[in-house]
């Protein structure tokens, strides 16, 4: 049952690394039951924002709430409500795919019998059954992404925060993941994804935010943000312009 | 390509210093330390120059042998000191190994240790001044010393590249076992030999013979060659220089081959291993009174840490270093030390301290994989206890075995329970201190898949600070654990049974306290940990 409190609330989030301001006062309220897309060019601050929103990076300032609970003040209450798939971070690669899901389940306090059942379900649903006995270190990038997604799902969280969940995933697996996520949202769950693939975001998300230089440049329902054009045109208009792109004549083959 | 590689090394250094200026302080300290030993070397060389040519030859060959061993063993056993350019980083650019080698070769001599030891070799050569045919002797001495220094640097490169290659194969466990067995056998053989023959007799006979023979091998021939000129044996000097030069060429070819291999074989994959069981789930289902005391999360962390100690090349390299290096050094020192054999008891106790101290940056080995622990909201203490138990799993039996060996070699089986208990106590104590420092002062270590011997060039300063603090912390608490054992050796009586109780009890309490305190800090610092170790 969607609540009137935002599933994920970011208020005045700021983060600076040395002289670089990565996130410069981000305010977002992500409604419960929404499929939310976070868009932005490389280096816009998406991953930094999501890291602060999931307890992986201490913000310099600002508040993060999960269903109204302050994540940084009450992590033991807020974190169990989150399922997280970070981008670009390693994992415990000497475990097999099965063991990694089991590990995530046990960390989340699930009983071994429950972990076993959910682990097998997830391996089958994400087309990883054959990879269950392979060490994660031998996984392809797409398989590693899928096993990370399984770890995020195993405890049936209320909010999923997924950084580039479709990156390196083959089209067949991507269809499976889309179905899982859409049915999760249909059942009242909330999904937040970051992505560069506009077509995917237009197809999946009902709300989007476009971030540039650590700030929110546009936010709202998909229709509100893209207006009369498509999302890509709106995105390019907000975060950059290709007119002055340098022409690499030396790259031309003839 | 030479200029490109050298400029790359220079740019990396400059950018690191720009990012973290304080690293310059540590480099300066290293340089000052290096320069500070030069006067002692000059004085030693001067004293040596006044001795007879055969004494000089034997002393220089002995020194060259020790340094040759050090250049091979130190980068392997004291992991994280190899700050040379990792050739695997060039893999994406499709450059042939032959084109890389000239640049890598020169770059290998731009490190502080390489520069220092080329200087050491040159100072060793100067010891030959004042001999007959001085000009020829000195020319031969310099050529021999510099060729020998080349072999040191090349052998370190070959050793680390080959070790990475071996540790990433399925045979890694066998290799570790063999290394530990060979290290132990060398120490045991040395101790038995010294005790049987006596140190004075050994120095006079066997060691003198061994040095003469080493002077005919690539290890010592470069330093022994000038002695041949002194006695008028020109061909003796020539062939000695030739075999050192040939050895340098062989090592360089082996290095080139190892570089060519890493360019097309990404390191630290899982060697295609498949596993049927689920060790993590099994850990959660263990029954029994002892297991019921350990929380399921801690058991899961223990299970994955135990897997890392068995299969991750970074952990395996640490394990070998933690066991072989202290045992070899301690054993060799003890075998040559005169006096009571009760000093044998110090070996397992010291081993407990060094193994525990070696974990002062333990959390960093989880690298950015820690994100899963952090987002799950697991208590830091559960993570730290699981990791600590993963060490106790192999270090506990190792310390008991070392105590058995020490008691046997000393011929004092009566001291075994007290020595083993104290050794386990020092392990617990040092691991407790390490649980705190690894949370408070973590520094980057090679990430999974990188060379386990490499120093993350950005971490040298942080590692020194972390090591200093953990050394002080461990040093302050050690007497607290070891005192009853010392008193037992002095006064005997009730001190012996007290040691048996005191060691595990005090070590256990400090381990518990360290993981609790470290765990609390882990919980408050978790949002900063990934940035420090990832």
Interface residues (C-beta under 8 A of the other chain):
Chain A: X51 X52 X54 X55 X56 X57 X58 X59 X72 X75 X76 X78 X79 X80 X82 X84 X86 X89 X90 X91 X92 X93 X94 X95 X96 X98 X99 X100 X102 X103 X104 X106 X107 X108 X109 X112 X115 X116 X119 X133 X134 X135 X137 X138 X151
Chain B: X268 X269 X270 X272 X273 X274 X275 X276 X278 X279 X280 X281 X283 X284 X285 X296 X297 X299 X300 X304 X307 X308 X311 X312 X366 X367 X368 X369 X371 X372 X373 X374 X375 X376 X377 X378 X447 X448 X449 X523 X526 X527 X528 X530 X531 X534
